């Protein structure tokens, strides 16, 4: 077959999988493996098949293939709509899913659509597996879902013999921030936490551990908050009213840290001249020049890759034993932390 003719084409003259195989010089079975995202094709052969398909204008009828396999290769993801960390994580999950030949269905959690409704939506879409980002539902409910489907909980510390877990060591991340501030001469270091939940609990524990390890237990102070900018702004009042005003504040995440920056700026305080601020997540916002926030990276690409791989391994039957993947976070030092001044 020459470059301009497509013998044995499908209906309406459309190129077929056999045309792709002939163009690439490989077997039809190998072409099928590539378009199903199944293991067995080398990176070189995969690239050769995709290039040949593009050259002759072949479009894979994915729906028909999946119906024949009685599968839909659909992974459901539940995420918080306004959480920028979740948004960045979903982007990386999408890339990892594309690499494995799977599609994503997103179901956001919002003020009017709680986590249970978000999950129910994914089940109604007949998703084969679930990835829950920062799930807040009770552990027994997560375990129950894990009995029905391959399920990965991202960012949640749980004890389960059924589900897979992917997270960073949040306590170690906060400990890195405390140690960094102590090296800068800070002693009066406050933590604005995020209330209930294992993520907040782990970060709170890391703060307490690091303060104790550095001999600063007497300076330990936790201001109640949450993961929003408003929580950071509200914490400013408690900071300014403190008889021994802190020289540094660690927020539960970057959003709360941004609220702190806004509130302190409105109060006429200089960051980091008067007070140092640190967050957690290394969000895109924290990297902006006008924010330039010291924070902790949760290695988003690695979390996403692990989450997708764990689901796919379950779906394709290559693993049945649950895994708990714990990644090491990394301190990112930027312009919102500096040497400690005199305690006011």
ChimeraX attribute file (.defattr): number of C-alpha atoms within 10 A of each C-alpha:
attribute: neighborCount
match mode: 1-to-1
recipient: residues
	/A:1	10
	/A:2	7
	/A:3	8
	/A:4	7
	/A:5	11
	/A:6	18
	/A:7	13
	/A:8	13
	/A:9	14
	/A:10	13
	/A:11	8
	/A:12	6
	/A:13	10
	/A:14	14
	/A:15	21
	/A:16	22
	/A:17	22
	/A:18	20
	/A:19	24
	/A:20	27
	/A:21	20
	/A:22	15
	/A:23	20
	/A:24	20
	/A:25	13
	/A:26	15
	/A:27	13
	/A:28	17
	/A:29	11
	/A:30	18
	/A:31	25
	/A:32	19
	/A:33	14
	/A:34	22
	/A:35	18
	/A:36	17
	/A:37	18
	/A:38	13
	/A:39	10
	/A:40	11
	/A:41	16
	/A:42	11
	/A:43	10
	/A:44	8
	/A:45	17
	/A:46	19
	/A:47	14
	/A:48	19
	/A:49	26
	/A:50	16
	/A:51	15
	/A:52	19
	/A:53	22
	/A:54	12
	/A:55	12
	/A:56	18
	/A:57	13
	/A:58	16
	/A:59	13
	/A:60	15
	/A:61	11
	/A:62	13
	/A:63	12
	/A:64	11
	/A:65	15
	/A:66	13
	/A:67	10
	/A:68	10
	/A:69	10
	/A:70	9
	/A:71	13
	/A:72	18
	/A:73	24
	/A:74	19
	/A:75	25
	/A:76	25
	/A:77	23
	/A:78	27
	/A:79	25
	/A:80	22
	/A:81	15
	/A:82	12
	/A:83	16
	/A:84	16
	/A:85	23
	/A:86	18
	/A:87	15
	/A:88	15
	/A:89	22
	/A:90	22
	/A:91	14
	/A:92	19
	/A:93	25
	/A:94	20
	/A:95	16
	/A:96	20
	/A:97	24
	/A:98	14
	/A:99	12
	/A:100	18
	/A:101	15
	/A:102	18
	/A:103	15
	/A:104	19
	/A:105	17
	/A:106	16
	/A:107	21
	/A:108	18
	/A:109	19
	/A:110	15
	/A:111	8
	/A:112	7
	/A:113	14
	/A:114	14
	/A:115	21
	/A:116	14
	/A:117	16
	/A:118	21
	/A:119	24
	/A:120	13
	/A:121	18
	/A:122	21
	/A:123	15
	/A:124	8
	/A:125	13
	/A:126	16
	/A:127	21
	/A:128	20
	/A:129	26
	/A:130	26
	/A:131	29
	/A:132	24
	/A:133	22
	/A:134	19
	/A:135	22
	/A:136	16
	/A:137	12
	/A:138	9
	/A:139	15
	/A:140	12
	/A:141	11
	/A:142	20
	/A:143	17
	/A:144	12
	/A:145	17
	/A:146	20
	/A:147	13
	/A:148	11
	/A:149	18
	/A:150	24
	/A:151	27
	/A:152	29
	/A:153	23
	/A:154	23
	/A:155	21
	/A:156	21
	/A:157	22
	/A:158	16
	/A:159	12
	/A:160	16
	/A:161	12
	/A:162	21
	/A:163	25
	/A:164	24
	/A:165	26
	/A:166	25
	/A:167	26
	/A:168	23
	/A:169	20
	/A:170	26
	/A:171	21
	/A:172	21
	/A:173	24
	/A:174	32
	/A:175	22
	/A:176	20
	/A:177	26
	/A:178	28
	/A:179	17
	/A:180	16
	/A:181	25
	/A:182	20
	/A:183	13
	/A:184	15
	/A:185	14
	/A:186	23
	/A:187	23
	/A:188	22
	/A:189	24
	/A:190	23
	/A:191	24
	/A:192	28
	/A:193	26
	/A:194	23
	/A:195	16
	/A:196	12
	/A:197	15
	/A:198	18
	/A:199	24
	/A:200	21
	/A:201	16
	/A:202	19
	/A:203	25
	/A:204	22
	/A:205	17
	/A:206	22
	/A:207	29
	/A:208	22
	/A:209	19
	/A:210	22
	/A:211	24
	/A:212	14
	/A:213	12
	/A:214	13
	/A:215	11
	/A:216	17
	/A:217	15
	/A:218	10
	/A:219	15
	/A:220	16
	/A:221	17
	/A:222	16
	/A:223	20
	/A:224	16
	/A:225	23
	/A:226	20
	/A:227	20
	/A:228	19
	/A:229	20
	/A:230	18
	/A:231	24
	/A:232	30
	/A:233	21
	/A:234	17
	/A:235	23
	/A:236	22
	/A:237	14
	/A:238	13
	/A:239	20
	/A:240	15
	/A:241	9
	/A:242	11
	/A:243	9
	/A:244	12
	/A:245	16
	/A:246	23
	/A:247	27
	/A:248	29
	/A:249	27
	/A:250	27
	/A:251	31
	/A:252	28
	/A:253	27
	/A:254	29
	/A:255	26
	/A:256	29
	/A:257	31
	/A:258	25
	/A:259	21
	/A:260	29
	/A:261	27
	/A:262	17
	/A:263	20
	/A:264	23
	/A:265	12
	/A:266	12
	/A:267	12
	/A:268	9
	/A:269	14
	/A:270	14
	/A:271	17
	/A:272	18
	/A:273	14
	/A:274	19
	/A:275	24
	/A:276	27
	/A:277	26
	/A:278	32
	/A:279	28
	/A:280	29
	/A:281	25
	/A:282	22
	/A:283	24
	/A:284	11
	/A:285	17
	/A:286	22
	/A:287	15
	/A:288	10
	/A:289	10
	/A:290	9
	/A:291	16
	/A:292	15
	/A:293	28
	/A:294	27
	/A:295	31
	/A:296	24
	/A:297	18
	/A:298	25
	/A:299	17
	/A:300	22
	/A:301	17
	/A:302	16
	/A:303	23
	/A:304	24
	/A:305	19
	/A:306	20
	/A:307	27
	/A:308	25
	/A:309	17
	/A:310	27
	/A:311	24
	/A:312	22
	/A:313	13
	/A:314	18
	/A:315	16
	/A:316	10
	/A:317	9
	/A:318	10
	/A:319	13
	/A:320	13
	/A:321	10
	/A:322	17
	/A:323	16
	/A:324	18
	/A:325	16
	/A:326	15
	/A:327	15
	/A:328	13
	/A:329	22
	/A:330	19
	/A:331	20
	/A:332	18
	/A:333	16
	/A:334	16
	/A:335	16
	/A:336	21
	/A:337	25
	/A:338	24
	/A:339	17
	/A:340	22
	/A:341	16
	/A:342	8
	/A:343	13
	/A:344	11
